Amino acid sequence: MGARCSKFSTCWFQSHLKASVLESSDLENGGKNEQEKWPSFAEFSLDQLRAATSAFSSDNVVSEHGEKAPNVVYKGKLDDDRWIAVKRFNKFAWPDARQFLEEARAVGNLRSERLANLIGCCCEGDERLLVAEFMPNETLAKHLFHWERQPMKWAMRLRVALYLAQALEYCSSNGRGLYHDLNAYRILFDQDANPRLSCFGLMKNSRDGKSYSTNLAFTPPEYLRTGRVTAESVVYSFGTLLLDLMSGKHIPPSHALDLIRGKNFLMLMDSALEGHFSNDDGTELVRLATRCLQYEARERPNAKSLVTSLLSLQKDAEVPSYVLMGIPHETTSSTQPLSLTPFGEACLRLDLTAIHEILEKNGYKDDEGIANELSFQMWTSQMQETLNSKKHGDTAFRAKDFSTAIDCYTQFIEGGTMVSPTVYARRCLSYLMTDMPQEALGDAMQAQVVSPEWPTALYLQAACLFSLGMENDAQETLKDGTNLEAKRNKN
């Protein structure tokens, strides 16, 4: 087990921690490594797309605007089991087939994890269709304005803003800086609940030749004057999205700016966010939105500047998006299903209540020699205070007062008179119960250092890794714990 212990050292934890949202080297390099992740742009036949969408069945309509809208989006499934989104244009939207194909191929050359990428098109007769990656977790509008389970967390709103800015920067650096009608319906969430920018808005005629279909109150002032979209117009629309993220509502920029000028910006903020963000962060986001919404286009920041400003505001960068969004997430693993013990099963499900019941039931029976050592220590009066800390910790742990348990177990550990893997295990779970997974992982690793042949330590490490979103490492650790327990049971 020595090699296993060294793997779970502090250095291992720091080097294997899930890549944070702050690290975007692929994006900063213009997506050079992105091209390998997706298939090349392809031209589909109408029959292929008709089959994929069940003959464009109304049951497969997924666009927010409904079946009778000029451009309808359908969910579909290809023969190779890939899910796709198919946008079917009104036949008058693209009368020039050659222009449609050129535009689609140009957008289809983009590949980024910040985009719902365009993977193909179809141009037969009067039919004009675009094929993109399917995003299964709905739109920003749905999660922001019409949420059912929980309001979007502050950290997730900041992540949406950053990812969107990174998408715009990627597009701009690859010659597609113009995005038409940027709004909350254009931001979609993938299988991991990461926000992606729809590629459809990169098409020049993506809205029947109209660049803006929203209320005039949200339209960039220069577009109203000239009818032309510019890179600065896109930044203006980005500013309206920042207002959406802050307020949880679709507030006209003029109204928002009046509140900001009157130093009443807190009135803008979503009441569901109260107590969950600092005034400094709120002030900084308001300042950024104000810069984006400047009347004079030349006074607005560019996409690269937006990314720089938003990077410094990110919170909970190590927490996966699906956790922040409260969206169920299927763990993918190439390994065969394990035959898990009840404790292993509880750790796989991250059922903290079940883990608590098992740890409480098992008590200290797995601490080698601890019973004798404890009984001896009882005779040493100067150690009584340390033992009392453990006793109080056990009482709090049993009563599910996990903050008190952490304090008491910490006093016992810092007393330094005796080492108990069970105390580390109990403090580990207490940390998990109080949403401190990194600290919990440290205790689970320390329990294994103290008792290398104790499966519980590995099971708890797996639970911590699941909590941190590190599914592959968690599955491997769960497997190690299961194998170790099977080996112990044979002996």
N, C-alpha and C positions, 0 to 999 in steps of 0.2 A: 504493500500500500504506500510505500514511500514516494513512488513516482506520482501517485494520485494526489498525495498531500501537497507536493511541490507545485502541482498544476493549480491548485486552489490557494496559492499564495496571494498576497496583496498585489504583487506585480501582475499575476495572471488576471486578477479581477480588473485591474486598470486597463490591461491591454485587450481583454476580451469583451469589455462592456459594450453593449449595443451602440453602433455608430450614432452619434448625436445629430440632431437636426442642424447643428452648427457646421458640420463637416459637409461641404458640397464641392469637393475638388472636381468631380466630373462635370458639374454644372459650370464651375468657373472656367474650366478648360473648353467650354463650348460644347460639352456633351460628347467629347471624342470617344469615350468608352461606352456611350449609350447605344451606338449603332449595332453592337453585337447582341443586344438583348432582345431585339424584336425582328420579325421577318421583314423582308423587303416589301416595299409598296407593290401592290398587285392590282390588276384589273379583273373584276369579277363579272360573271355573266348574270343576266337578269334571272335566269332560271336558278342559279346558285342562291341568290339572295331571296328569291321567292320561296325556295325550299327552306332556307334558314329561318325565315320569319313566318312560316305557315301561311304563305300566300298573303303576306302583309296583313295579318289578322289584327283586328282591333284589340284583341286580348294582349297583343305584344306592343302596343303603343306605350312608350315611356316618356315622351316629351311632356313638359309641363303645360303646353298650350293645347293639348288635346288632339283628337283624331282629325278634326276639320280645319286645323291650322294649315297655312300655305305649305310649310315644310314640317313634315312629321318624322319623328325619330322612333324606330322600332328596335326592340330587343330581338336578337337572333342567335342561332347556334349553327356553326359550320360543321361539315362532315368530320373534321378532325377534332370535334368537341370544343373548339374555341368559342367563347361567347363574344358577340359583337354588337355594336350599335350601328344601325343603318339609318341614315338621314335621306329621306326621299323628297326631292324638291318639286315644287310646282313646275309643270312642264314649260312655263313661260319664263322661269327664272334664268335659265341658261340656254338661250336659243342657239348660241354658237358652241357646237360640240367641241371643237378644237380648243377654244378658250377655256372651257370647263376642264378638259383633260390636262392642259398645261398648268392651270391653277391648282388642281388636285395633286398633280405630281410634285409641284413645288412645295406644297404643304406636307405632302407625304414623305419628303426627304428629311423632315425634322424627326428626331427621336430623343425624347427626354423622359425621365421618371417624373417630371413635373407636369407633363402633358398627358391627356387622354389621346394617345397618338393616332393619327390617320394611317390606316394600314391598307387602304384600297379604295376603289371607286368602280362605278358602272356607268357606261354611256351607250345605251342602245335605243335607237329611234328617238322618241321624245323623253325617254327616261334619263334622269340625272340623279345618281345616288352616291353617297359617300359612306365608307365603312371605317369605323373606328373601334378601338378597344372599348369593351363594355365596362362601365363602372357600377358595381352592384349596390353601392351605399348612398345613393340619392345625391341631391344637390345641396349647396350651401343654403339656398333659400329655405329648403325643407328643414334643415337642422337649426337654422338661425331664427326663422320667423314662425315655423309651424311644428316645433319640437313636441314630442310626446313623452319620452322617458325622462329627459333631463335637459336643462339649458346648456348651451355650449360653454365649456370652461374657458376662463381667461387665457390659460396657457395654449389651448387649442385655437383660440381666435388669433393669438399672436403667430402661431404656426401657419395658419391659413394665409395670413398676410405675407409672411416670409416666403412661403412656397409659391404663392401667386407672383410675388415680385421676382423670384428666381425664374419662374416660367417666362415672364415677360422679358427678363434680361437675356435668357437663352434664345428666345425668338428674335429679339432685336440683334443680338450678336451674329445670328445666322440669316440676316436679311429679311426677316418677317416681323418688323417692329410695329406694324399696324394691326390692331385687333378691333373688330367691329362689335359694338354694343356689349362691352364688358359689364357683366352684372352677376348677381348672386346665383342665377340659374346656369351660368356658364362654368361654375366651379363644382366639380364632381368628386366623389370620394370612392377610392378603389377598394379592393378586397381587404387591405390592411387599414382602411379608413384614412389613408393619406389623401390630402386634397390635390386634385389635378385640374388643370385648365383645359377646357374643351378645345379641341383643334378646330371645330367647326367655325368658330369666330375668326379664324385666320383666313378664311376664304373671302375674297372681295365681294362676292355676291351672295354671302351666306344668308342674307335676310331679304330675298327677292330684290336685290339691288339697293336696299336701304341699309345704310350703315348704322343707324340708330332707330330702334323701334320703341324706346321707352318714352315716358312722359317728358315733355320739353323741360320740365324743372330739373331733370337729371342730365340733360344733354350739354356737352361742352360748348361754351359760348362761341368759340371760333367756328364750330360746325354749324351753328345757327346762322352765322354770318356768311360762310363760304360754301357749306355743304360738303366740305372735304375733311376726311379723317387724317390726323397727323399723329406722330408719336406722342406729342404733348396732350392730344385729346385722350389717348389711352391712359396717361397718367392722371388726368382729371377724373376719368371713370374709376381708376384705382382709388382715388380719394373718396369717391362716393361709397365704395366698398368698405373702406376703413370706417366710415360713419356707420354703415350697416353692422360691422363687427362690434363696434363700441356700444351701439344703442340697442341692437337686437331688433331694430325696426328700419324701414326704408324711409329715411328722413331727407327731404329736399335740402340740397347744399346751402341754399340761401338762408333757410331757417336755422340750420346748424351753425353757420358762420355768424349769424346775429347773436346766438347764445354764447359762442366763443368770444366774440368781441366784448360782450357784456360780462366776461369772466364767469359765466355760469356753465362752464363745460361739464360739471358734474351732473347737470340736468340732462345731458346727452346720454349718460351711461346707463346701460341696461340695469334695471333694479335687481335682476337676478345675480349681478356681479358684485353687489355691495359687500364689502369686507374681503373681497378676493383679489384685489389689485391695489398696488400702491399709488398714491397721488402722483409720484414722480413718473411712473410708467404711463398712467393715464394722461398726464400733461404732455409727455413725449409723443404719444400716439396722436393726440389732438394737434400738436404742433406739426407733425408730419402730414396729417390730413389737410391742414390749413395750407401748407405749402403746395400740395397737389391740386388744391382747388383755387389757386390764384387765377384771377380773371385773365391776366396776360400770360399766354402760353409759355413765353420764354422764361418766366420766373418759376416755373415748376421744375422739380428735380427729375433726373432721368432714372431709368430702371436700376442701373448699377448703384446709384446713390440710395435708392429705396432699400435695396438688399443690405447695404452697409448699415443703414439706420436701424433696420429691423433685427439684424443679427444680435445686436447688443441687448435687445429686449426679451429674448427668448427665455421661457421658463420651463422647468421639468423636461429638459431636452432629451433625457434618457428614457422617458416614458413613451411607449408606443402610442400611436394615434388612436388605435382601437380601444385602448384602455382609457385615454382621456375622453373619448366619445361615448364610452359605455356600450360599444358595439360588440356582440359575441364574435369570437375569432376562432377559426378552426386551425389547430396546430398541424402543420404538414411535416411529416417525417417519413423517411424511406425505410425505417427500421420496422421489424415485425412487431405486432402488439405484444406487450409484456403481460405475463401472468402476475398481476400485482397483489401484494398484501393489502389489507384494509388501510394501513398507514400510507403505503405507496399510492394507493388509489386516491386518498384524501389529498395528498400533495399534488398529484396530477391535476385534480379538479380545483386546486387551491381552495379547498374547503377548510377554512381556518378553524371553524367551530369543531369539525370532526378531529382535526389535528390536536386541538386543545383537549378534547375528551380523551384521546389516546394517551397523550403525554401525562395527563392528570391520573389516568388509571394505572399507567406503568410505574409512576412514581420514580424512585431512585434505584430500582432493582438492577438496572444495567450499569450503574457506576461501580466499577471493580474495586472492592475493598473499601468503599466509602462508608458503609455502615459501621465497620470496625473503627475506622479513623474518626468518624463523628462521635462515636461513643467514648473514645479516648479523649477527644478534645473537650467533651463535656466536663472533664475533671480539671481542665485548665481554665482558671477563672478569667485570665486576661483575654481568652478567646471567646468568652461568652457573648460579647457585643457583636462579633462577626457572625457567630452562629444565630444570634437573634435576628440579624439582618436577613439571613437565609430563611428563617422561620417566618418572618413577616412577609418576605417575598412570596413564599409558598401560599400563605393565607390570601394574599392579594391575587395571586395567579389563579387560585381556586375560585375566588369571587369574581374573576374576570376584570379586576381593576388593574389593567395592564401598565398604565403609567406608574403606579406605585410599585408594581412588581419590577419594572425596569430599574427604578431608583434603589430598591432594596437589594436586588441581585447585583447591581453595580457595586454597592457597598461591600457585599460579600466577596466579590471577585477582587476588588481593590484591596481587601484586607490581606490577601496574599498568603493566608495560612494553609489553604487547601484548594485544590483544583477539582471542579466537578463538571463533567461534560453535560450532565442533566441540567445544571443551572444555566450553562450556555445555551442549551436547547430551549429551555423555558424563556430565557430572555430573548432568544431569536424569535420565537413565536410572538412574544409581547411586542417586539419591534414591528413584525408584520401586521399585527393587529392595529398598530398606531401609524401605519403607512410609512414605515421607515425601512424599505427593503434592502438598501445597501448596508445599513448597520446590522440587519438580520443576517445577511449573507456572511458578514465578518464573524458573527457568533457561531454560525453553523460550521464554518471552516475551522474555527478554534476548537469546537467540540470534537472535530475529527482529528485535529492535532493531538489533543489530549487522549482520545480513544480511537485509534486508527481502524479498529475492527468493528466499529459500531455503526450498523446500517442507518440508524436514526439520523446521524449527522449528515449522511449523503442524501437521505430523503428530504431533510430540511433544506439542504443546499438546492435541491431541485425545485422545491416550492419557491425559494427566494429568486432563483433564476427565471422561473415562470413569471413571477411578479414583476421582474425587470424587463420582461419581453424577450428574453434570450432563450427561445424555444429549443433550438438545436442542442445547446449546452445543457439545458434542463433535462431533455430526453436522455442524453448520454449519462448524466449523473443519476437519473432515476434508474436507468438500466444497471449502473454500477452498484447502486444500493440494493436492488432486487437480487443481483447475482451474489453479492456479499451475504445477504440474509439467507439465500438458499444454501450457500456453502456452510454457513454457521449451523443451520438446521440439520445438515447431514452429519456434522461432527458430534 
